[in-house]
Amino acid sequence: AGYPIANVLADITPEQVIGAKAIPDFLSFLLMEKFLIAFDDGWIFRRARTYRGSLQDFNEQASGTNILLAMLGDPVMRQRFTLLREAARLLPHGVSANVLTQIRGLATNLAERDAGFVKIRDKIHVAPDASDAQLVRDYAASPKGQINLQEDYELLAARIDQAYLNKPLPAALDGLAKRVSNQQLAGQIGEFSTRLQSESSPQEQFRLSGDVLIFIRENLIDFGKPSVRLQALDVSLIAGVISFTASRALQEGLPEASRAERLAWVRGSARAAYGLGLLSHHELDQIDQSLKKLQTDIVPLQVYRTELQYLERPAGWAARRLAYHFGDAYEKLGQLDAMAAMYVPDRLRSSPMLFYADVLESLTEDAARLSGVQHTLFGRPVNAGLRRLNAGLARGTLYTEAEALLQPAGSPPAIWLVPETIADLPSVAGILTAEEGNALSHVQLLARNLGIPNVVVGRDLLDTLLTHQGQPIVLAAS
């Protein structure tokens, strides 16, 4: 029926994936299926994975390696860094760097089977950190934890522990340096290794891992033969995890950080995102130009607000870059399973772009406070609990998601009160996101693309809001 799924890599040749005789878009579909398998507990292979002899891991890795080496040796394909790095992350070849996607997928799966786990799922999706493992274990040991899900709770906790362990990035760099024939590049790689071993603070780990990501992206072609380039991509995958986990450690100090520190973190996050292939060099240059206007002794308030508004755009840039490579695949597979639409939010929120969004949000709140911005809820002044994600003006009847789904077809677009993790977004006039809205959430990425106003509503204001459900309201977000 035109859905290239249920792929066994051992049956796939590189010629089917790249080159003049390749099946159109087959590589994107192949990688999207690998994402779904990692994110959704095996997806359509959920039962087949445990059937003895259904797959031979050695053959799968050998075929995955052959495909990657062919891609890295192809003059056209090796210019597409974003696609190359995602292929190295998703195709088995002896290295597993998919742990962050697995964490988000396991949390989603548990929340679907255990309604009490939803808040922990939201925490893991919106503000992940190393303490999540203990949070999951505490929940499992509490009366709320379900007996039949104990193994799944522990699997999730173990994956979180795995992600936040210090990965041997210096050792991986040393191994790469030994195989690079260009002595200048080998020397630079050795310097990265030495500095990473001597600088253990989250601040330095974040900065240095970002430098490694950029170095590998900009020098990938010069590393030599395809097998060495593949090893360099594997180092990039390790550096990406280090960058993410270091950013989550820095997140703890965000409330006390100065404006200068926060702006430096915005730049560090943008550089790491460029190193991951989520931003182009031109886009990174535009971010740098915007930040330079804010890194002077005196910054006019209007300039502060204007540049922060401009710096909200990179989340959309990164989303569109992923959509350029994978949009056709996740839209078509979305006809089979709406979970495919979670690909872009997963990639952004498993990257330093999550830290970028969090830091920028704190600066935007600072600018609003300095500007004397006030919020109102049905005529009553509100000091906290309302936060704009997407600007706009909307009129419509207020419905919760459950109520809205009961409305007859052809009803006028309404204003929906939705949870942060809604899988699909129908025709709406405006969105009120409950509690944990984020600039990189699936809802917000859709809202931004469609120009729909979206406002986060805190827990303390939900009761007041719900007293107006079923009534026509106005949503104005400046």
C-alpha positions as CSV (number, residue, x, y, z in Angstrom):
1,A,0.0,0.0,0.0
2,G,3.0,2.3,-0.3
3,Y,4.0,2.2,3.4
4,P,7.6,0.9,3.5
5,I,7.5,-0.6,7.0
6,A,8.5,-3.8,8.8
7,N,12.0,-3.5,7.4
8,V,14.7,-6.1,8.2
9,L,18.0,-4.4,7.6
10,A,19.7,-7.7,6.7
11,D,17.5,-7.7,3.5
12,I,18.4,-4.1,2.5
13,T,21.4,-3.1,0.4
14,P,23.0,0.3,0.3
15,E,21.9,0.6,-3.4
16,Q,18.2,0.6,-2.2
17,V,18.9,3.5,0.1
18,I,21.2,5.9,-1.8
19,G,22.4,6.5,-5.3
20,A,20.7,6.6,-8.7
21,K,18.8,3.4,-8.2
22,A,17.6,4.1,-4.6
23,I,13.9,3.8,-3.7
24,P,12.7,7.4,-3.4
25,D,12.5,8.7,0.2
26,F,13.2,5.1,1.5
27,L,16.0,6.3,3.8
28,S,13.7,8.8,5.5
29,F,11.0,6.1,6.0
30,L,13.6,3.7,7.3
31,L,14.9,6.1,9.9
32,M,11.4,7.2,10.9
33,E,10.5,3.5,11.5
34,K,13.7,3.2,13.7
35,F,12.5,6.2,15.7
36,L,9.1,4.7,16.2
37,I,10.6,1.4,17.4
38,A,12.8,3.3,20.0
39,F,10.0,5.7,21.0
40,D,7.0,3.3,21.1
41,D,8.4,0.2,22.8
42,G,9.1,-1.7,19.5
43,W,6.2,-0.3,17.6
44,I,5.0,-3.0,15.1
45,F,8.0,-5.2,16.2
46,R,6.8,-5.2,19.8
47,R,6.1,-8.9,19.8
48,A,8.5,-9.9,17.1
49,R,11.5,-8.6,19.1
50,T,11.1,-11.5,21.6
51,Y,10.5,-14.2,19.0
52,R,13.7,-16.3,18.8
53,G,15.4,-16.0,15.5
54,S,13.2,-13.2,14.2
55,L,16.2,-10.9,13.8
56,Q,19.9,-11.6,14.0
57,D,21.5,-8.7,15.7
58,F,24.9,-9.3,14.0
59,N,23.3,-9.2,10.6
60,E,21.3,-6.1,11.4
61,Q,24.4,-4.3,12.6
62,A,26.5,-5.4,9.6
63,S,23.8,-4.1,7.2
64,G,23.4,-0.9,9.1
65,T,27.2,-0.3,9.0
66,N,27.3,-0.9,5.2
67,I,24.5,1.6,4.6
68,L,26.2,4.2,6.7
69,L,29.6,3.6,5.1
70,A,28.0,4.0,1.7
71,M,26.3,7.2,2.7
72,L,29.6,8.6,4.1
73,G,31.4,7.7,0.8
74,D,28.8,9.3,-1.4
75,P,29.8,12.8,-2.5
76,V,26.2,14.1,-2.5
77,M,25.0,12.4,0.7
78,R,27.9,13.3,2.9
79,Q,27.0,17.0,2.4
80,R,23.7,16.4,4.3
81,F,25.0,16.4,7.8
82,T,21.6,16.4,9.5
83,L,20.6,13.3,7.7
84,L,23.9,11.6,8.2
85,R,24.0,12.1,11.9
86,E,20.4,10.9,12.3
87,A,21.2,7.8,10.3
88,A,24.2,7.1,12.6
89,R,22.0,7.6,15.6
90,L,19.2,5.4,14.5
91,L,20.8,2.6,12.4
92,P,22.4,-0.2,14.4
93,H,26.2,-0.4,13.9
94,G,27.5,-1.3,17.3
95,V,26.8,2.0,19.1
96,S,23.6,3.0,20.9
97,A,23.0,6.7,21.2
98,N,19.2,6.5,21.2
99,V,18.8,6.5,24.9
100,L,17.1,9.9,25.2
101,T,14.4,8.9,22.7
102,Q,13.9,5.6,24.6
103,I,13.4,7.5,27.9
104,R,10.7,9.8,26.4
105,G,9.0,6.8,24.7
106,L,9.1,4.6,27.8
107,A,7.6,7.5,29.9
108,T,4.8,8.0,27.3
109,N,4.0,4.3,27.2
110,L,3.8,4.0,31.0
111,A,1.5,7.1,31.2
112,E,-0.8,5.4,28.7
113,R,-1.1,2.3,31.0
114,D,-1.0,4.1,34.3
115,A,-2.9,7.4,34.6
116,G,-1.2,8.2,37.9
117,F,2.2,8.4,36.0
118,V,1.1,11.3,33.8
119,K,2.7,14.0,35.9
120,I,6.0,12.2,36.0
121,R,5.8,11.7,32.3
122,D,5.2,15.4,31.8
123,K,8.2,16.2,34.1
124,I,10.5,13.9,32.0
125,H,9.3,15.5,28.8
126,V,9.4,19.1,29.9
127,A,12.2,19.4,32.5
128,P,14.3,16.2,32.5
129,D,17.3,15.7,34.8
130,A,19.2,13.0,36.6
131,S,16.8,13.0,39.6
132,D,14.0,11.6,37.4
133,A,15.4,8.1,38.0
134,Q,14.7,8.3,41.7
135,L,11.4,10.0,41.0
136,V,10.3,7.0,39.0
137,R,11.6,4.5,41.6
138,D,9.8,6.3,44.4
139,Y,6.6,6.2,42.5
140,A,7.0,2.5,41.8
141,A,7.5,1.8,45.5
142,S,4.5,3.9,46.5
143,P,0.9,2.7,46.7
144,K,0.3,4.3,43.3
145,G,2.8,2.1,41.6
146,Q,1.1,-0.8,39.7
147,I,2.5,-4.3,40.5
148,N,2.3,-5.5,36.9
149,L,4.4,-2.5,35.7
150,Q,7.3,-2.8,38.2
151,E,9.7,-4.1,35.5
152,D,8.8,-1.2,33.2
153,Y,9.3,1.4,35.9
154,E,12.7,0.0,36.6
155,L,13.6,-0.2,32.9
156,L,12.8,3.6,32.6
157,A,14.8,4.4,35.7
158,A,17.8,2.4,34.5
159,R,17.7,4.2,31.1
160,I,17.7,7.6,32.9
161,D,20.7,6.5,35.0
162,Q,22.4,5.4,31.7
163,A,21.8,8.8,30.1
164,Y,23.2,10.8,33.0
165,L,26.3,8.7,33.6
166,N,29.5,10.4,32.5
167,K,30.1,9.0,29.0
168,P,33.8,8.3,28.1
169,L,34.0,11.1,25.6
170,P,37.8,11.7,26.2
171,A,38.4,8.0,25.4
172,A,36.3,8.2,22.3
173,L,38.2,11.2,21.1
174,D,41.5,9.5,21.8
175,G,40.4,6.5,19.7
176,L,39.4,8.9,16.8
177,A,42.7,10.8,17.0
178,K,44.6,7.5,16.4
179,R,42.8,6.9,13.1
180,V,42.8,10.4,11.7
181,S,45.7,10.7,9.1
182,N,45.6,14.5,9.2
183,Q,48.1,15.3,12.0
184,Q,46.7,18.8,12.6
185,L,43.2,17.5,13.1
186,A,44.5,14.6,15.3
187,G,46.3,17.2,17.5
188,Q,43.1,19.2,17.9
189,I,41.1,16.1,18.8
190,G,43.8,15.3,21.4
191,E,43.5,18.8,22.9
192,F,39.7,18.3,23.3
193,S,40.3,15.1,25.1
194,T,42.8,16.7,27.5
195,R,40.6,19.6,28.3
196,L,37.5,17.4,28.9
197,Q,39.5,15.3,31.4
198,S,40.7,18.4,33.3
199,E,37.4,20.4,33.3
200,S,34.6,18.5,35.0
201,S,32.2,21.2,35.9
202,P,28.8,21.2,34.0
203,Q,29.6,24.7,32.6
204,E,32.9,23.5,31.0
205,Q,31.4,20.1,29.9
206,F,28.6,22.0,28.2
207,R,31.0,24.4,26.5
208,L,33.6,21.8,25.4
209,S,31.0,19.2,24.2
210,G,29.5,22.0,22.1
211,D,33.0,22.7,20.7
212,V,33.4,19.0,19.8
213,L,30.1,18.9,18.1
214,I,31.0,21.9,15.9
215,F,34.5,20.6,15.2
216,I,33.2,17.2,13.9
217,R,30.5,18.8,11.8
218,E,32.8,21.2,10.1
219,N,35.7,18.7,9.6
220,L,33.8,15.5,8.8
221,I,34.9,15.3,5.2
222,D,38.5,15.8,6.2
223,F,38.6,12.9,8.7
224,G,39.5,10.5,5.8
225,K,37.9,7.3,4.7
226,P,34.2,6.5,5.4
227,S,35.0,4.2,8.4
228,V,36.8,7.0,10.2
229,R,34.0,9.5,9.4
230,L,31.6,7.0,10.9
231,Q,33.7,6.9,14.0
232,A,33.7,10.7,14.1
233,L,29.9,10.6,14.0
234,D,29.8,8.2,16.8
235,V,31.9,10.6,18.9
236,S,29.5,13.3,17.9
237,L,26.6,11.2,19.3
238,I,28.4,10.8,22.6
239,A,29.2,14.5,22.7
240,G,25.5,15.3,22.0
241,V,24.4,13.3,25.1
242,I,27.1,15.0,27.2
243,S,25.9,18.4,26.0
244,F,22.3,17.6,26.9
245,T,23.0,16.2,30.4
246,A,25.4,19.1,31.2
247,S,22.7,21.5,30.1
248,R,20.2,19.9,32.5
249,A,22.7,20.3,35.4
250,L,23.1,24.0,34.5
251,Q,19.3,24.3,34.5
252,E,19.3,24.0,38.3
253,G,21.2,27.3,38.5
254,L,19.0,29.2,36.1
255,P,17.0,31.2,38.7
256,E,20.2,32.7,40.2
257,A,22.1,33.2,37.0
258,S,22.8,36.8,35.8
259,R,21.6,38.1,32.4
260,A,25.1,37.8,31.1
261,E,25.4,34.2,32.1
262,R,22.0,33.4,30.5
263,L,22.9,35.1,27.3
264,A,26.1,33.1,27.2
265,W,24.0,29.9,27.7
266,V,21.7,30.9,24.8
267,R,24.8,31.2,22.6
268,G,26.3,27.9,23.9
269,S,23.0,26.1,23.2
270,A,22.7,27.5,19.7
271,R,26.3,26.5,18.9
272,A,25.6,23.0,20.1
273,A,22.4,22.8,18.1
274,Y,24.4,23.9,15.0
275,G,26.9,21.1,15.8
276,L,24.0,18.6,15.9
277,G,22.8,19.7,12.5
278,L,19.7,21.4,13.7
279,L,20.8,24.9,12.6
280,S,22.7,26.2,9.5
281,H,25.8,28.3,9.7
282,H,23.8,31.3,8.4
283,E,21.2,30.8,11.2
284,L,23.9,30.6,13.8
285,D,25.5,33.8,12.5
286,Q,22.1,35.5,12.8
287,I,21.7,34.4,16.4
288,D,25.2,35.7,17.1
289,Q,24.4,39.1,15.6
290,S,21.3,39.3,17.7
291,L,23.1,38.4,20.9
292,K,25.9,41.0,20.2
293,K,23.2,43.7,20.5
294,L,22.5,42.5,24.1
295,Q,26.1,42.0,25.2
296,T,27.0,45.7,25.9
297,D,27.2,47.7,29.1
298,I,23.8,49.5,28.5
299,V,21.0,47.9,26.6
300,P,17.8,49.9,25.9
301,L,14.7,48.0,27.1
302,Q,13.1,48.1,23.7
303,V,16.2,46.5,22.1
304,Y,16.2,43.9,24.9
305,R,12.6,43.0,24.1
306,T,13.0,43.1,20.3
307,E,16.1,40.9,20.2
308,L,14.5,38.3,22.6
309,Q,11.5,38.1,20.3
310,Y,13.9,37.5,17.4
311,L,15.7,34.8,19.4
312,E,12.5,32.9,19.7
313,R,12.7,32.0,16.0
314,P,15.5,29.3,16.0
315,A,13.1,26.7,17.5
316,G,11.1,27.0,14.4
317,W,14.2,27.0,12.2
318,A,15.3,23.7,13.7
319,A,11.9,22.2,13.4
320,R,11.8,23.1,9.7
321,R,15.2,21.6,9.1
322,L,14.0,18.3,10.5
323,A,10.8,18.5,8.5
324,Y,12.8,19.1,5.3
325,H,14.5,15.8,5.7
326,F,11.7,13.8,7.4
327,G,8.4,15.6,6.9
328,D,7.1,13.4,4.1
329,A,8.0,10.3,6.1
330,Y,6.4,11.2,9.4
331,E,3.3,12.7,7.7
332,K,2.7,9.5,5.7
333,L,3.4,7.2,8.6
334,G,1.2,9.5,10.7
335,Q,-1.7,8.1,8.7
336,L,-1.0,4.8,10.3
337,D,0.1,6.0,13.8
338,A,-0.2,9.6,15.1
339,M,2.9,8.8,17.2
340,A,5.0,9.6,14.1
341,A,4.3,13.3,14.7
342,M,6.3,13.1,17.9
343,Y,9.6,12.9,16.0
344,V,10.3,16.6,15.7
345,P,9.4,17.4,19.4
346,D,11.5,14.4,20.5
347,R,14.6,15.5,18.6
348,L,14.4,19.1,19.8
349,R,13.7,18.3,23.4
350,S,16.4,15.6,23.5
351,S,18.9,18.3,22.4
352,P,20.4,21.6,23.8
353,M,17.5,23.4,22.1
354,L,15.5,22.5,25.2
355,F,17.9,24.4,27.4
356,Y,17.9,27.2,24.8
357,A,14.1,27.5,25.1
358,D,14.2,27.4,28.9
359,V,16.9,30.1,29.2
360,L,15.2,32.3,26.6
361,E,11.9,31.9,28.5
362,S,13.5,33.2,31.7
363,L,14.9,36.2,29.9
364,T,11.5,36.9,28.2
365,E,9.9,36.9,31.7
366,D,12.6,39.3,32.9
367,A,11.9,41.6,30.0
368,A,8.1,41.5,30.7
369,R,8.8,42.4,34.4
370,L,11.0,45.3,33.4
371,S,8.4,46.5,31.0
372,G,5.6,46.4,33.5
373,V,3.6,43.9,31.5
374,Q,0.4,42.7,33.3
375,H,-2.0,39.8,32.7
376,T,-5.7,39.6,33.4
377,L,-8.0,36.6,33.7
378,F,-11.7,37.5,33.1
379,G,-11.0,41.1,34.2
380,R,-9.0,40.1,37.3
381,P,-5.3,41.1,37.5
382,V,-3.0,38.1,37.6
383,N,0.7,38.4,38.6
384,A,1.7,34.8,37.8
385,G,0.4,31.7,36.1
386,L,-0.1,33.0,32.5
387,R,2.7,32.8,30.0
388,R,2.5,33.5,26.3
389,L,4.0,30.9,23.9
390,N,2.5,32.2,20.7
391,A,1.0,35.6,20.1
392,G,-2.3,36.3,18.5
393,L,-6.0,37.2,19.1
394,A,-8.8,34.6,19.1
395,R,-12.5,34.4,19.8
396,G,-14.4,31.1,20.4
397,T,-16.1,28.9,22.9
398,L,-13.9,27.4,25.6
399,Y,-13.8,23.6,25.7
400,T,-11.6,21.0,27.3
401,E,-10.2,18.5,24.9
402,A,-12.7,15.9,25.8
403,E,-15.7,18.3,25.3
404,A,-14.3,19.6,22.0
405,L,-14.1,16.1,20.6
406,L,-17.9,15.7,21.3
407,Q,-18.8,18.8,19.1
408,P,-20.5,18.0,15.8
409,A,-18.5,18.2,12.6
410,G,-18.5,21.7,11.1
411,S,-18.7,23.5,14.4
412,P,-16.9,26.9,14.5
413,P,-13.2,26.6,15.7
414,A,-13.1,26.9,19.5
415,I,-10.5,27.7,22.1
416,W,-9.2,24.5,23.5
417,L,-7.7,23.8,27.0
418,V,-5.3,21.0,26.3
419,P,-2.7,19.0,28.2
420,E,0.9,19.6,27.1
421,T,1.3,16.3,25.3
422,I,-1.7,16.3,22.9
423,A,-0.8,14.1,19.9
424,D,-2.8,16.0,17.3
425,L,-4.2,19.5,16.8
426,P,-7.5,19.9,15.0
427,S,-9.0,23.1,13.7
428,V,-8.9,25.5,16.6
429,A,-9.1,29.3,17.1
430,G,-6.8,29.4,20.1
431,I,-5.0,27.2,22.6
432,L,-4.7,27.2,26.4
433,T,-2.0,24.8,27.5
434,A,-2.4,23.4,31.0
435,E,0.5,23.7,33.4
436,E,3.6,22.5,31.5
437,G,3.7,24.4,28.2
438,N,7.1,24.7,26.5
439,A,8.3,26.4,23.3
440,L,9.4,23.0,21.9
441,S,6.2,21.1,22.8
442,H,4.3,19.3,19.9
443,V,1.3,21.6,20.5
444,Q,3.4,24.8,20.3
445,L,5.4,23.8,17.2
446,L,2.0,23.2,15.4
447,A,0.6,26.4,16.8
448,R,3.5,28.5,15.7
449,N,3.3,27.0,12.2
450,L,-0.4,27.7,12.0
451,G,-0.3,31.2,13.6
452,I,-2.6,30.1,16.5
453,P,-2.3,32.0,19.8
454,N,-1.2,29.7,22.6
455,V,-1.0,30.6,26.3
456,V,0.2,28.4,29.2
457,V,-2.1,28.4,32.2
458,G,-0.8,27.5,35.7
459,R,-2.4,25.0,38.0
460,D,-3.6,27.7,40.4
461,L,-5.7,29.3,37.6
462,L,-7.2,26.2,36.1
463,D,-10.3,26.1,38.4
464,T,-11.2,29.7,37.5
465,L,-10.7,29.0,33.8
466,L,-12.9,25.8,34.0
467,T,-15.9,27.8,35.4
468,H,-16.1,29.4,32.0
469,Q,-16.0,26.2,29.9
470,G,-18.8,26.1,27.3
471,Q,-18.8,29.9,27.2
472,P,-17.5,32.2,24.4
473,I,-14.3,33.9,25.5
474,V,-11.5,36.1,24.0
475,L,-7.9,35.1,24.1
476,A,-5.4,37.9,23.5
477,A,-1.7,37.2,23.7
478,S,0.7,40.1,22.9
